[in-house]
């Protein structure tokens, strides 16, 4: 199913970004968040990989390479996120992760609806997977908003 292959590729890119941020982000809170999310996103990717294999496919090598390459290119833009500073590139990395998690939530919701008509999809708890995605997004969003206070706002003038 091409839809699942697309999400597998996206999950690969997310894993790559989280690995990078967990080791090198200039903000300790982001390194900690990325480390905990990495475990969860890898688990989610494993669920999706198993589902793809059960449906008679798997990851698309072309899409996997494209995701890998795309993540490497994003490091050029996000380079400042990992050079010991916390700034706009790190903020944008968190925003990209949040958007990816929203895509994963949409995936679980869509597959949950499709499972009502396709017995091949009934072996997963899509509600639990969606709840985990919502939790992940909430944690990323809290960190992103905190960073926005420091990165996007102009300093108040001295009085």
Phi, psi and omega per residue, in radians:
X1 nan 2.018 -3.088
X2 -0.987 -0.625 -3.139
X3 -1.030 -0.779 3.136
X4 -1.201 -0.672 3.103
X5 -1.067 -0.690 3.096
X6 -1.063 -0.755 -3.135
X7 -1.225 -0.585 3.046
X8 -1.077 -0.732 3.110
X9 -1.126 -0.730 3.098
X10 -1.100 -0.677 3.111
X11 -1.137 -0.647 3.098
X12 -1.069 -0.794 3.126
X13 -1.089 -0.699 3.127
X14 -1.122 -0.745 3.113
X15 -1.054 -0.790 3.134
X16 -1.047 -0.793 -3.128
X17 -1.142 -0.750 -3.141
X18 -1.134 -0.678 3.074
X19 -1.037 -0.799 -3.130
X20 -1.109 -0.849 -3.113
X21 -1.154 -0.626 -3.106
X22 -1.173 -0.404 -3.131
X23 -1.737 -0.536 -2.917
X24 -2.285 0.061 3.141
X25 -1.096 2.489 -3.122
X26 -1.336 0.000 -3.098
X27 -2.101 2.051 -3.106
X28 -0.972 -0.677 -3.136
X29 -1.120 -0.605 3.129
X30 -1.263 -0.695 3.095
X31 -1.046 -0.759 3.135
X32 -1.139 -0.812 3.112
X33 -1.046 -0.815 -3.121
X34 -1.071 -0.684 3.118
X35 -1.105 -0.757 3.132
X36 -1.244 -0.671 3.106
X37 -1.165 -0.590 -3.122
X38 -0.991 -0.797 3.135
X39 -1.058 -0.775 -3.099
X40 -1.217 -0.744 -3.116
X41 -1.184 -0.640 3.049
X42 -1.097 -0.694 3.096
X43 -1.128 -0.763 3.109
X44 -1.082 -0.714 3.115
X45 -1.114 -0.660 3.092
X46 -1.099 -0.715 3.085
X47 -1.067 -0.795 -3.117
X48 -1.167 -0.688 3.111
X49 -1.084 -0.788 3.134
X50 -1.098 -0.734 3.109
X51 -1.085 -0.755 3.133
X52 -1.063 -0.712 3.131
X53 -1.183 -0.667 3.103
X54 -1.144 -0.518 3.140
X55 -1.490 0.042 3.066
X56 1.645 0.378 3.109
X57 -2.519 -2.743 3.119
X58 -3.024 -2.806 3.106
X59 -1.179 2.533 3.056
X60 -1.501 2.088 3.131
X61 -0.977 -0.676 -3.137
X62 -1.135 -0.799 -3.133
X63 -1.201 -0.616 3.095
X64 -1.109 -0.774 3.118
X65 -1.145 -0.722 3.120
X66 -1.083 -0.723 3.106
X67 -1.137 -0.749 3.127
X68 -1.070 -0.806 -3.129
X69 -1.127 -0.729 3.131
X70 -1.081 -0.693 3.122
X71 -1.158 -0.697 3.112
X72 -1.116 -0.714 3.084
X73 -1.108 -0.656 -3.140
X74 -1.118 -0.457 3.104
X75 -1.126 -0.507 3.073
X76 -1.078 -0.823 3.118
X77 -1.213 -0.698 -3.051
X78 -1.599 0.188 -3.083
X79 -0.896 -0.666 3.130
X80 -1.161 -0.276 -3.139
X81 -1.273 -0.293 -3.032
X82 -2.213 0.330 3.141
X83 -1.863 0.509 3.107
X84 1.568 -0.035 3.124
X85 -1.937 2.708 3.016
X86 -2.005 1.922 -3.097
X87 -2.607 -2.730 -3.089
X88 -0.989 -0.738 3.131
X89 -1.054 -0.665 3.107
X90 -1.201 -0.724 3.059
X91 -0.990 -0.795 -3.141
X92 -1.177 -0.574 3.077
X93 -1.117 -0.752 3.110
X94 -1.147 -0.659 3.102
X95 -1.108 -0.744 3.106
X96 -1.099 -0.731 3.096
X97 -1.093 -0.745 3.117
X98 -1.054 -0.731 3.107
X99 -1.139 -0.705 3.088
X100 -1.088 -0.693 3.119
X101 -1.162 -0.643 3.068
X102 -1.094 -0.653 3.065
X103 -1.107 -0.686 3.115
X104 -1.160 -0.697 3.073
X105 -1.035 -0.783 3.115
X106 -1.064 -0.669 3.087
X107 -1.042 -0.911 -3.102
X108 -1.080 -0.681 3.124
X109 -1.148 -0.754 -3.136
X110 -1.141 -0.752 3.124
X111 -1.172 -0.583 3.077
X112 -1.087 -0.719 3.093
X113 -1.197 -0.758 3.138
X114 -1.113 -0.538 -3.133
X115 -1.108 -0.383 3.096
X116 -1.131 -0.383 -3.091
X117 -2.126 -0.037 -3.083
X118 -2.330 1.876 -3.092
X119 -1.072 -0.388 3.138
X120 -1.180 -0.294 -3.064
X121 -1.797 0.055 -2.981
X122 -1.476 -0.011 -3.033
X123 -1.544 0.102 -3.139
X124 -2.055 2.633 3.060
X125 -1.609 1.515 -3.060
X126 -1.154 -0.525 3.098
X127 -1.127 -0.759 3.122
X128 -1.144 -0.716 3.102
X129 -1.111 -0.692 3.109
X130 -1.161 -0.709 3.102
X131 -1.077 -0.707 3.122
X132 -1.127 -0.711 3.102
X133 -1.098 -0.714 3.103
X134 -1.097 -0.720 3.103
X135 -1.111 -0.789 3.116
X136 -1.038 -0.801 -3.127
X137 -1.090 -0.719 3.123
X138 -1.055 -0.706 3.129
X139 -1.200 -0.730 3.098
X140 -1.140 -0.754 -3.093
X141 -1.124 -0.701 3.107
X142 -1.069 -0.751 3.121
X143 -1.175 -0.724 -3.141
X144 -1.111 -0.767 -3.134
X145 -1.144 -0.714 3.086
X146 -1.064 -0.742 3.119
X147 -1.170 -0.598 3.120
X148 -1.046 -0.620 3.130
X149 -1.030 -0.615 -3.091
X150 -1.624 -0.510 -2.998
X151 -1.632 -0.710 -3.003
X152 -1.641 -0.430 -3.070
X153 -1.482 2.448 3.032
X154 -1.294 2.512 3.097
X155 -1.092 2.526 3.077
X156 -1.222 2.476 3.126
X157 -1.149 2.588 3.095
X158 -1.203 2.560 -3.132
X159 -1.843 nan nan
